[in-house]
Structure formats: C-alpha cells, structure tokens
Amino acid sequence: MEQILVTGALGQIGSELVPALRERYGAERVVAADLRMPPAGAPGEGGPFEHLDCTHLRDIQEVVGRYGVNTIYHLAGILSAVGEERPQVAWHVNMGGLYRVLEVAREHRCALFFPSSIGAFGPTTPRHHTPQESVQRPTTIYGVAKVAGELLCDYYTQRFGVDTRGLRLPGIISHVAPPGGGTTDYAVDLFYQALRHRHYTCFLGPDTCLDMMYMPDAVRAIIELMEADPARLRHRNAFNVTAMSFTPAQLADEVRKHLPDFAIDYQVDPVRQAIADSWPDSLDDTAARAEWGWAPAFDLPAMTRDMLSKLRATMPS
Ligand SMILES: NC(=O)c1ccc[n+]([C@@H]2O[C@H](COP(=O)([O-])OP(=O)(O)OC[C@H]3O[C@@H](n4cnc5c(N)ncnc54)[C@H](O)[C@@H]3O)[C@@H](O)[C@H]2O)c1
C-alpha cells in the first residue's frame, strides 16, 4: 500500500496534487508537509500535515520513519524568478533539499518523484521541438539545480536502486493556489486581471513562446508516471512533457474570445524576459507518450474556457 509524503505541499502544484493523491490512496495515507504552516481552509486540509524543512535531514528521516512512508513527491523548492534574486538560497534549498530527500529515500527504500522543468534547458538547446535528450547548459541557478537534480536522481537509481522518476514540467496554469515566482506566472495572473479589470500588463514580451500545461493534466501526468510499469521506463529522469505552446499575445487573443473588451499591454521585466528567452518554445514529448502513455487533455482553448469558468465561480464579481 502507498504511504506518501509530499514536500512543498502548500505550493501551486502541491495544493492540487495532495487532494488528488488523497482521493486516490486515502486521506490518511498522504502526509502533506511544508516549510509554511497551512492557512485555515487550505486545500491540503483533510489529512496529516507536518511542518518540515526539506534541508533538514533528521526531520525528513523522522517524518518518513514515523509514518512508514514509501513514496515521496518532492515539490519543495524555489522557482526561477525568485531563484535569480537569491541564488545561494535557491541552490541550498533546491539541491540541498533534493540531496537530503534522496538520502532518506535510499535509507528507507522510498520511491521518489522529482519535478524538473523546461528551465533545465538553456540558450544553446535547440528551441523548437526540443528533443528528450539534448544540450542542457541552462543560465539560471534554477536550471543548474534542475540539471544537477536530474543527474543525481539518475545516479541514485543506478548506484543504489532508488526508484526515482521525473518530469520536465512546462509552465503550469491553475486557479487554486497562486504560482510561486516562476517565469511563466504571467499566464495565471492574466486570467485574474482579465476578470477583475479587463486589463493586464504583461512582464514578458508579446511574442515570447513557451510550453504550458493546465493543472489537471499536470496532476494526472505526475500520478500516471509514478504508477507506470518500471520495465517500460527507459528515461525515468526526466521526461519532456507538454500540452500547449503559446505567446502572451496568443493567450490574450484566446481570452478575448470570452471577454471581448479585454486589453493587454507590455512592460517587459528584463530578468524574466532573459530567462524566458533562454528556454525552449516547444518540447518533444514522444518518449513520455511511448513509455507511459502520456497524452494531455487540455489545449489552449479548452484550458482558457475552463480557467475562466472556474475563476468566475470563485471570484467576487
Ligand atoms: N509551477 C510550475 O509552473 C512549475 C514548472 C516546472 C517545474 N516546477 C517544479 O515543481 C515543484 C513545485 O512547484 P510549485 O509551482 O508548486 O512551487 P511553489 O513555489 O508554488 O511551492 C513550493 C513550496 O515549497 C515550499 N518550500 C520552500 N522552501 C522549502 C523548504 N526548505 N522546505 C520545505 N518546503 C519548502 C514553499 O513554502 C512552497 O509551499 C518545484 O520543484 C518547481 O521547480 C513547477
């Protein structure tokens, strides 16, 4: 039986992954953990919660031992834009945290999910239809830690037999918890501002094309990968996955089909623009499709329709 620990459980992805895992495996079998304490009514409520710093080895060992955890979803981390503000902290949390979680996974024979990112690629990577195996020379501390993390997970599998699996996730669009300071956050903010003010000022330029995925697809991808037959997994860490690629101008056009008076303008943030310009504009996810049957359900029109209807239901008009 699965006995699960989710680190970084209060973040954008954890806020929706934890309820999905609890639904699937039982609420008591999924321990949500974060450096922050959950606010009252947080989506992760309804099962065990632990206050846990993923850079503290003994605390992870203690929680994993106490609950008899056999699978860890390691979501705790610092995202790309915040990482450029505090590179030393980003390395400490992203690499130091992963290393300690891997050590605990080795000691306690746990399976591990590690989310890599399109940020694991860099300016010398082929931008269009980026292959599963390609040049990885990222120029952000976030990307450097993601590449090192992919390699470290591979090493723990080869050297110690730890069952590590990972996805190179694109920008994730969702409406439950706000994004945590990534370069693709604009694609979430735009929806809130469109509904509130019919206007959005975008921090990326109009033609910046990036891969994106709607949260229901991301949650399903994570669970499907972790449930996949290991005999079929040739890559493990980390699979390219994508669902759609678009620019801010294309997203604005799609939103305008539902809100005709929506307007967008641009005030480019040079730091986040430089990060976005160093990333691919579309990934080739053939390996994920072939090895564990990955197929996204939401494209740009379906995601836009669903985001607007979900937000309309929860936002005061
Ligand atoms: N959201 C995306 O678009 C996206 C895309 C690609 C990859 N990812 C990866 O997925 C993972 C989760 O992303 P997210 O968007 O949910 O991030 P997020 O910033 O929304 O959440 C991260 C969580 O980690 C927690 N945290 C930070 N430092 C910690 C520490 N030392 N110990 C324990 N918890 C700590 C934070 O409190 C936060 O709740 C990250 O590794 C991220 O790089 C996210």
The ligand as an SDF file (V2000), in Angstrom:
LIG
                    3D

 44 48  0  0  0  0  0  0  0  0999 V2000
    4.6150   25.6640  -11.1960 N   0  0  0  0  0  0  0  0  0  0  0  0
    5.2960   25.4920  -12.3400 C   0  0  0  0  0  0  0  0  0  0  0  0
    4.9670   26.1100  -13.3650 O   0  0  0  0  0  0  0  0  0  0  0  0
    6.4450   24.5140  -12.3960 C   0  0  0  0  0  0  0  0  0  0  0  0
    7.0000   24.1760  -13.6300 C   0  0  0  0  0  0  0  0  0  0  0  0
    8.0790   23.2970  -13.6920 C   0  0  0  0  0  0  0  0  0  0  0  0
    8.5590   22.7200  -12.5180 C   0  0  0  0  0  0  0  0  0  0  0  0
    8.0120   23.0550  -11.3240 N   0  0  0  0  0  0  0  0  0  0  0  0
    8.5930   22.4630  -10.1160 C   0  0  0  0  0  0  0  0  0  0  0  0
    7.6060   21.8470   -9.3150 O   0  0  0  0  0  0  0  0  0  0  0  0
    7.9360   21.9990   -7.9280 C   0  0  0  0  0  0  0  0  0  0  0  0
    6.7560   22.6380   -7.2180 C   0  0  0  0  0  0  0  0  0  0  0  0
    6.4550   23.8590   -7.8580 O   0  0  0  0  0  0  0  0  0  0  0  0
    5.3060   24.8440   -7.3540 P   0  0  0  0  0  0  0  0  0  0  0  0
    4.9220   25.6530   -8.5320 O   0  0  0  0  0  0  0  0  0  0  0  0
    4.2550   24.1110   -6.6060 O   0  0  0  0  0  0  0  0  0  0  0  0
    6.1600   25.7820   -6.3830 O   0  0  0  0  0  0  0  0  0  0  0  0
    5.6350   26.8100   -5.2820 P   0  0  0  0  0  0  0  0  0  0  0  0
    6.6600   27.8750   -5.1570 O   0  0  0  0  0  0  0  0  0  0  0  0
    4.2300   27.2030   -5.5340 O   0  0  0  0  0  0  0  0  0  0  0  0
    5.6620   25.8830   -3.9670 O   0  0  0  0  0  0  0  0  0  0  0  0
    6.8470   25.4470   -3.3960 C   0  0  0  0  0  0  0  0  0  0  0  0
    6.5630   25.1330   -1.9420 C   0  0  0  0  0  0  0  0  0  0  0  0
    7.8030   24.7290   -1.3370 O   0  0  0  0  0  0  0  0  0  0  0  0
    7.8370   25.2530   -0.0350 C   0  0  0  0  0  0  0  0  0  0  0  0
    9.2290   25.3390    0.4080 N   0  0  0  0  0  0  0  0  0  0  0  0
   10.1660   26.2570    0.0570 C   0  0  0  0  0  0  0  0  0  0  0  0
   11.3170   26.0000    0.7000 N   0  0  0  0  0  0  0  0  0  0  0  0
   11.1130   24.8840    1.4570 C   0  0  0  0  0  0  0  0  0  0  0  0
   11.9090   24.1280    2.3400 C   0  0  0  0  0  0  0  0  0  0  0  0
   13.1890   24.4770    2.6050 N   0  0  0  0  0  0  0  0  0  0  0  0
   11.3740   23.0400    2.9440 N   0  0  0  0  0  0  0  0  0  0  0  0
   10.0840   22.6840    2.6910 C   0  0  0  0  0  0  0  0  0  0  0  0
    9.2540   23.3800    1.8860 N   0  0  0  0  0  0  0  0  0  0  0  0
    9.7760   24.4640    1.2780 C   0  0  0  0  0  0  0  0  0  0  0  0
    7.1580   26.6120   -0.1260 C   0  0  0  0  0  0  0  0  0  0  0  0
    6.6640   27.0290    1.1370 O   0  0  0  0  0  0  0  0  0  0  0  0
    6.0430   26.3270   -1.1440 C   0  0  0  0  0  0  0  0  0  0  0  0
    4.8220   25.9930   -0.4970 O   0  0  0  0  0  0  0  0  0  0  0  0
    9.2320   22.8280   -7.8870 C   0  0  0  0  0  0  0  0  0  0  0  0
   10.3330   21.9600   -7.8120 O   0  0  0  0  0  0  0  0  0  0  0  0
    9.2390   23.5170   -9.2360 C   0  0  0  0  0  0  0  0  0  0  0  0
   10.5520   23.8190   -9.6590 O   0  0  0  0  0  0  0  0  0  0  0  0
    6.9570   23.9360  -11.2300 C   0  0  0  0  0  0  0  0  0  0  0  0
  1  2  1  0
  2  3  2  0
  2  4  1  0
  4  5  1  0
  4 44  2  0
  5  6  2  0
  6  7  1  0
  7  8  2  0
  8  9  1  0
  8 44  1  0
  9 10  1  0
  9 42  1  0
 10 11  1  0
 11 12  1  0
 11 40  1  0
 12 13  1  0
 13 14  1  0
 14 15  2  0
 14 16  1  0
 14 17  1  0
 17 18  1  0
 18 19  2  0
 18 20  1  0
 18 21  1  0
 21 22  1  0
 22 23  1  0
 23 24  1  0
 23 38  1  0
 24 25  1  0
 25 26  1  0
 25 36  1  0
 26 27  1  0
 26 35  1  0
 27 28  2  0
 28 29  1  0
 29 30  1  0
 29 35  2  0
 30 31  1  0
 30 32  2  0
 32 33  1  0
 33 34  2  0
 34 35  1  0
 36 37  1  0
 36 38  1  0
 38 39  1  0
 40 41  1  0
 40 42  1  0
 42 43  1  0
M  CHG  2   8   1  16  -1
M  END
$$$$
